[in-house]
Amino acid sequence: MTSHRSNPKLPNLNGWNQPKPRHSLGYRTRHQARSVVVSVVAAALVFVGSAAAMTWYDINHVIDDNTISIIPQKSGSTQNTVVDPNAGQTINILLLGQDTRSGEENKELGGPGEAENHQSDTAMVLQISADRSYINLVSIPRDSIVNAPSCQTSKGTIAARYDVMFNSIFANAYAKGGDLASAGSCTMAAVNSLTGLDIENFVVVDFAGMRDMVDALGGVDLCIPVATKDATTGINLQPGMQHLDGTTATEYARMRHGTGTDGSDIMRTTRQQYLVKEIIKEALSKNLFTQSSQLYQLAKTALKSLSISSGLAHASTLVGLAMSLKDLDPTHLYMQTIPVTSWSKDINRVVWASNADDVWEKLRKEVPLTQADDTTSETSSDSSASPSSSATPSASDSSSASATPTETVDPKTGLITRADGTLIDPNTGGIVNKKNGTITDPKTGQYLGIADRYLNATVCAVNAQE
């Protein structure tokens, strides 16, 4: 008689069914990367709240309907990888937001453009810590000038290219191979080459997927620091805390103008980071017992909206990973844009700054972005030494404007206030704009992120209202 623990139809919540890890060939992909963590968390809440066999079958059916194969690169493995959420391993995922007008919904949301033109509007490296106590997320500006290695597509090889825009890697691979497998595989190969990481999973999402995810969540609250009106997207928001539906949130993620900033792609990247964080906080706030119906719809929508690599695309894997993240403290979600500076050949393009590798080094060492380099060996091996908002950046990350060990972090805003009134973000060492919460690099003046806790607690006074 077969043990119930070996039944493949049952959730693998305690690792009963977990096969040995395998290395990757097959990937599943399908719509907008900014919400992948939300989908994983939501899936866990659904299955804990209702373990009905039909729910399990239905979610697996959704996963099975969205399969794409990855093209193995010369340096990669040719076997399947299954992410084991119970193995205590760090998980690295490349999140790609696809800017496409393919399909009526994407055309309506994206505006004018050719359906055949597939661009990577957003690229983020997501790192989930081995002990699930924190998440690192680093954005790569699409206008970055980089060297792209040779890569394999469904229809042949693309030769190495030099001094090209980062988002052209996705677009050229899609044009050559004609599919997301080619686009995602070549972009992932490039990120691994540029960062020294070993990312084996990627997720792709488009405009419609982003909208559907936020709507399934019931919308998301964002602090809008200044009157915001963008003619391109049609967005028109008044200052204050605003509840955005899926369409408006998607336009917020896409817009570049009307925010009182420089309208750069890097500024847009910082807003996307803020949106991701608030979406995750909203998903984590759902009551798992009283809102199981909504959570089920959210999980199903997420799985339909995301193109998930096969290493992640197993219901038991998603549930196990999500269960391990359900108690994640949102203040331990560390986000920033990779440091950049203007390109000498074109002021409208950027190159990675000299301290960019300091950021990738922390991801390679698998430590929080907020940790100092001289403490990484202790914190990486000791789960009790969880990341703290009072930690200061390493000297290699900071300049004369960054935090020092003697300065204290305000527990309400997460920032340091200098004697002269300057606000400093202790995670990046960046200077915070008091009016809109943007964080800029003290050396280059480029945007690094948004101080979300500061925005919510002071500019929009969320705590006071509550």
C-alpha positions in Angstrom: 0.0 0.0 0.0 1.4 3.4 -1.0 2.0 5.8 1.8 0.1 9.1 1.7 3.4 10.8 2.0 4.3 9.6 -1.5 1.1 10.7 -3.1 2.1 13.3 -5.8 -1.3 15.0 -5.6 -0.8 16.1 -2.0 0.9 19.3 -0.9 4.6 18.9 -0.1 4.4 21.2 2.9 7.0 19.4 5.0 9.2 18.2 2.2 7.7 14.7 2.2 7.7 14.4 -1.6 10.7 16.5 -2.4 12.9 14.9 -5.1 16.6 15.5 -5.1 17.6 18.8 -6.7 18.3 18.7 -10.4 19.9 21.2 -12.7 17.9 23.2 -15.2 16.7 22.8 -18.8 13.0 23.3 -18.7 11.5 26.7 -17.8 7.9 28.0 -17.6 7.2 31.6 -18.4 4.3 33.9 -19.1 3.6 37.7 -18.0 5.0 40.5 -15.2 7.9 39.9 -13.0 7.3 42.7 -10.5 4.7 40.5 -8.7 6.4 37.1 -8.5 6.9 37.2 -4.7 3.3 38.1 -4.2 2.2 35.1 -6.2 4.3 32.8 -4.2 3.1 34.1 -0.9 -0.5 34.1 -2.1 -0.2 30.5 -3.2 0.9 29.4 0.3 -1.9 31.2 2.0 -4.4 29.6 -0.3 -3.2 26.1 0.3 -2.9 26.5 4.0 -6.4 28.0 4.2 -8.0 25.3 1.9 -6.3 22.1 1.1 -9.1 20.8 -1.1 -8.0 18.4 -3.8 -9.8 20.4 -6.5 -7.9 23.6 -5.6 -4.6 21.6 -5.8 -5.6 20.2 -9.2 -6.8 23.5 -10.5 -3.6 25.4 -9.6 -1.5 22.6 -11.1 -3.6 22.8 -14.2 -2.9 26.5 -14.5 0.8 25.9 -14.2 0.8 23.1 -16.8 -0.9 25.4 -19.3 2.0 27.9 -19.3 5.2 26.1 -20.3 8.2 27.3 -22.2 11.6 25.6 -22.5 14.8 27.4 -21.8 17.7 27.2 -24.3 20.8 25.8 -22.5 23.8 28.0 -22.8 27.3 26.6 -23.3 28.2 27.3 -19.6 25.0 25.9 -18.2 23.7 22.5 -17.2 21.4 20.5 -19.3 19.4 18.8 -16.6 16.2 19.9 -14.8 16.5 22.0 -11.6 13.7 21.8 -9.0 14.0 24.5 -6.4 13.8 22.9 -3.0 12.3 25.4 -0.6 13.1 23.3 2.4 16.8 22.8 1.6 18.0 26.1 3.2 19.4 27.3 -0.1 19.5 30.9 -1.3 17.2 31.3 -4.4 18.2 33.8 -7.2 15.5 34.7 -9.8 15.7 37.1 -12.7 12.5 39.1 -13.0 11.7 40.6 -16.4 8.8 42.9 -17.2 7.9 42.6 -20.8 7.0 45.8 -22.7 4.8 44.4 -25.5 1.7 45.4 -27.4 0.9 41.8 -28.3 -2.8 41.0 -27.6 -5.6 43.5 -27.1 -5.1 43.9 -23.4 -1.4 44.8 -23.7 -2.2 47.1 -26.6 -4.8 48.9 -24.6 -2.5 49.4 -21.6 0.7 50.0 -23.4 -0.6 52.4 -26.1 0.9 52.8 -29.6 3.5 50.3 -30.7 4.2 47.3 -32.8 2.9 43.9 -31.5 6.1 42.2 -32.8 8.4 44.5 -30.8 9.2 42.8 -27.5 11.3 44.8 -25.1 12.4 44.2 -21.5 10.9 47.2 -19.7 12.0 46.0 -16.3 14.8 43.8 -15.0 15.4 42.9 -11.4 17.6 40.3 -9.7 15.6 38.8 -6.8 17.5 37.0 -4.1 15.6 35.1 -1.3 17.9 34.3 1.6 18.6 30.8 2.6 16.9 31.3 6.0 14.0 33.3 4.4 14.7 36.2 6.8 15.2 38.8 4.1 15.0 39.5 0.4 17.4 41.5 -1.8 16.2 43.0 -5.0 18.5 44.9 -7.4 17.1 46.8 -10.5 19.1 47.0 -13.7 18.2 50.1 -15.7 17.2 49.2 -19.3 19.3 52.1 -20.7 22.5 50.6 -19.2 25.3 50.2 -21.7 26.8 46.7 -21.2 28.7 44.0 -23.1 26.4 41.1 -24.1 28.0 37.6 -24.3 27.1 35.2 -27.1 24.0 33.2 -26.4 21.8 30.4 -27.8 18.2 31.0 -29.1 15.6 28.6 -30.4 16.9 29.4 -33.9 20.6 29.7 -33.6 23.4 31.7 -31.9 23.7 35.4 -31.3 27.3 36.6 -31.4 28.7 38.6 -28.5 28.1 42.4 -28.7 29.8 45.3 -27.1 28.5 48.6 -25.8 24.8 47.8 -26.3 21.7 48.8 -24.3 20.8 46.2 -21.7 17.2 45.9 -22.9 18.3 45.2 -26.4 19.5 41.7 -25.2 15.9 40.6 -24.6 14.6 42.3 -27.8 17.3 40.8 -30.1 16.9 37.3 -28.7 13.2 37.4 -29.1 13.6 38.7 -32.7 16.1 35.9 -33.4 14.4 33.0 -31.7 10.8 34.2 -31.9 9.9 33.2 -28.3 10.2 34.1 -24.7 12.5 31.2 -24.1 15.1 32.8 -26.3 14.6 36.3 -24.8 14.6 35.1 -21.2 17.5 32.7 -21.6 19.8 35.2 -23.3 19.0 37.9 -20.8 19.7 35.5 -17.9 23.0 34.5 -19.5 24.0 38.1 -19.8 23.1 38.9 -16.2 25.1 36.0 -15.0 28.1 37.0 -17.1 27.9 40.7 -15.9 27.4 40.0 -12.2 29.2 36.7 -11.5 25.9 35.2 -10.1 24.5 31.8 -11.0 20.8 32.5 -11.7 18.9 29.5 -12.9 15.3 30.8 -12.9 13.6 33.6 -14.6 10.0 35.0 -14.7 8.4 37.2 -17.3 5.3 39.4 -16.9 3.6 41.9 -19.3 1.2 44.9 -18.8 -2.0 42.8 -18.5 -0.4 40.5 -16.0 0.6 43.3 -13.7 -2.9 44.8 -13.9 -4.6 41.5 -13.2 -2.4 40.7 -10.2 -3.1 44.1 -8.5 -6.8 43.7 -9.2 -6.9 40.2 -7.7 -5.2 41.6 -4.6 -7.9 44.3 -4.3 -5.7 47.2 -5.2 -2.6 48.6 -3.5 -2.0 51.8 -1.4 0.8 54.1 -2.5 2.0 57.4 -1.1 2.0 60.0 -3.9 4.2 62.8 -2.7 3.4 65.4 -5.4 0.6 66.1 -7.9 1.3 63.6 -10.7 -0.1 63.9 -14.2 1.4 62.1 -17.2 0.0 62.7 -20.7 1.6 59.5 -22.1 -0.1 57.1 -19.7 -3.1 59.4 -18.8 -2.4 59.0 -15.1 -3.6 61.9 -12.9 -3.1 61.5 -9.1 -3.3 64.0 -6.3 -0.8 64.1 -3.4 -1.5 61.8 -0.5 -2.1 58.2 0.2 -3.9 56.7 -2.9 -5.6 53.4 -3.4 -4.7 52.2 -6.9 -6.5 49.6 -9.0 -4.6 47.3 -11.4 -4.8 49.6 -14.4 -3.6 52.7 -12.5 -0.9 50.8 -10.7 0.4 49.5 -14.1 0.4 53.1 -15.4 2.2 54.3 -12.3 4.9 51.7 -13.0 5.2 52.7 -16.6 5.1 56.5 -16.4 8.2 58.7 -16.7 6.9 62.3 -16.5 4.8 64.6 -14.3 6.3 63.5 -11.0 8.5 66.5 -10.3 11.6 64.5 -11.1 13.8 64.2 -14.2 11.6 61.7 -16.0 14.4 59.3 -16.5 14.1 55.5 -16.8 16.1 55.2 -13.6 13.5 57.3 -11.7 10.8 55.0 -13.1 12.8 52.0 -11.8 12.7 53.4 -8.2 8.9 53.8 -8.4 8.6 50.2 -9.5 10.6 49.1 -6.5 8.3 51.0 -4.2 5.2 49.5 -5.9 6.6 45.9 -5.5 7.3 46.4 -1.8 3.7 47.7 -1.2 2.2 44.9 -3.2 4.1 42.4 -1.1 3.0 44.1 2.1 -0.6 43.9 1.0 -0.3 40.2 0.2 1.3 39.5 3.5 -1.5 41.4 5.3 -4.3 39.1 4.1 -5.9 36.9 6.7 -5.3 33.4 5.7 -8.4 31.9 7.3 -11.1 34.6 6.6 -10.0 35.5 3.1 -9.2 32.1 1.5 -11.6 32.7 -1.4 -9.8 36.0 -2.4 -6.4 34.4 -1.9 -7.4 31.5 -4.1 -8.3 33.9 -6.9 -5.1 35.8 -6.3 -3.0 32.7 -6.5 -4.7 31.5 -9.6 -4.4 35.0 -11.3 -0.7 35.1 -10.3 0.0 31.8 -11.9 -1.8 32.8 -15.0 -0.1 36.1 -15.2 3.5 34.9 -14.7 5.8 33.0 -16.9 7.5 30.8 -14.3 10.6 28.7 -14.9 10.1 25.0 -14.3 12.5 25.0 -11.4 9.7 27.0 -9.6 6.6 25.8 -11.4 5.5 23.1 -9.1 2.6 23.7 -6.8 4.4 22.0 -3.9 7.5 24.0 -4.5 5.6 27.3 -4.6 3.6 26.4 -1.5 6.7 25.4 0.5 8.6 28.5 -0.6 5.6 30.7 0.2 5.1 29.1 3.6 8.7 29.9 4.5 8.1 33.6 3.5 4.8 34.1 5.2 6.3 35.7 8.3 8.8 37.9 6.4 9.2 41.3 7.9 8.6 43.9 5.1 11.4 46.0 6.6 13.8 43.2 5.6 13.0 43.6 1.9 16.1 45.5 0.6 15.8 47.2 -2.8 18.0 49.4 -4.8 19.0 50.3 -8.3 22.5 49.2 -9.3 24.7 52.3 -9.1 25.2 54.0 -12.5 26.8 57.1 -14.0 26.4 58.9 -17.3 28.0 57.3 -20.3 30.8 59.4 -21.8 29.5 58.8 -25.4 25.9 59.7 -24.8 24.4 61.6 -21.8 21.1 59.9 -22.4 22.6 56.5 -21.5 24.3 55.2 -18.4 27.1 52.7 -17.4 27.4 50.8 -14.2 29.5 52.9 -11.7 32.7 51.7 -10.2 31.0 50.6 -7.0 28.4 48.5 -8.8 30.3 45.3 -8.2 30.2 46.0 -4.4 26.4 45.4 -4.7 26.8 42.2 -6.8 29.5 41.0 -4.4 27.0 41.1 -1.5 24.6 39.0 -3.6 27.4 36.6 -4.4 28.2 36.3 -0.7 24.5 35.9 0.0 24.2 38.6 2.6 21.6 41.5 2.9 22.3 44.6 1.0 22.3 46.5 4.2 25.1 44.5 5.8 28.7 45.8 6.1 31.2 43.6 4.4 33.2 42.9 7.6 30.1 41.2 9.2 29.1 39.1 6.3 30.8 35.9 7.4 28.9 35.9 10.7 25.5 36.9 9.4 25.5 34.6 6.5 26.0 31.5 8.7 24.0 32.6 11.8 20.3 32.9 11.2 19.9 34.6 14.6 21.8 37.6 13.3 18.9 38.8 11.2 19.3 42.0 9.2 18.7 45.2 11.2 17.6 48.6 10.1 20.4 50.0 12.2 23.1 48.3 10.1 25.4 50.6 8.2 26.8 50.2 4.7 30.4 49.2 4.0 33.0 51.8 3.2 33.1 50.6 -0.3 29.4 51.3 -0.8 29.4 54.8 0.7 30.8 58.2 0.4 31.3 61.1 2.8 27.5 61.4 2.9 26.8 57.9 4.0 26.0 56.7 7.5 28.6 56.1 10.2 28.4 53.5 13.0 27.9 56.2 15.6 24.6 57.5 14.0 21.3 56.0 14.8 18.4 55.1 12.6 14.9 56.4 13.3 12.7 53.3 13.8 9.8 55.1 12.3 11.3 56.3 9.0 14.3 53.9 8.7 16.6 56.9 8.1 19.4 58.8 9.7 19.1 62.6 10.3 22.4 64.5 10.2 23.0 67.6 12.3 22.4 69.8 9.3 19.1 68.1 8.7 20.2 65.9 5.8 18.4 62.6 5.6 20.6 59.5 4.9 19.4 56.0 3.9 21.6 53.7 5.9 21.2 50.8 3.4 22.7 52.6 0.4 24.4 55.6 1.9 22.2 57.7 -0.4 20.7 61.2 0.3 17.0 61.3 0.7 14.9 64.1 -0.8 12.5 65.3 2.0 9.8 66.3 -0.5 9.4 63.1 -2.5 11.4 60.4 -0.7 13.8 59.7 -3.6 17.3 58.4 -2.7 20.2 59.6 -4.7 23.8 58.6 -4.9 25.9 61.3 -3.2 28.7 60.8 -5.8 26.8 60.6 -9.1 23.4 62.2 -8.2 21.7 59.2 -9.9 18.6 57.6 -8.3 19.1 54.5 -6.1 15.6 54.0 -4.8 12.7 55.4 -2.7 12.5 55.6 1.1 9.2 53.9 1.4 9.0 54.0 5.2 9.8 57.7 5.2 7.1 58.4 2.6 4.4 56.4 4.4 5.2 57.7 7.9 5.8 61.4 7.2 4.9 62.6 3.7 1.6 60.8 3.7 1.4 60.4 7.5 0.1 56.8 7.4 0.9 56.1 11.1 -0.9 59.2 12.2 -4.0 58.3 10.2 -4.1 54.9 11.7 
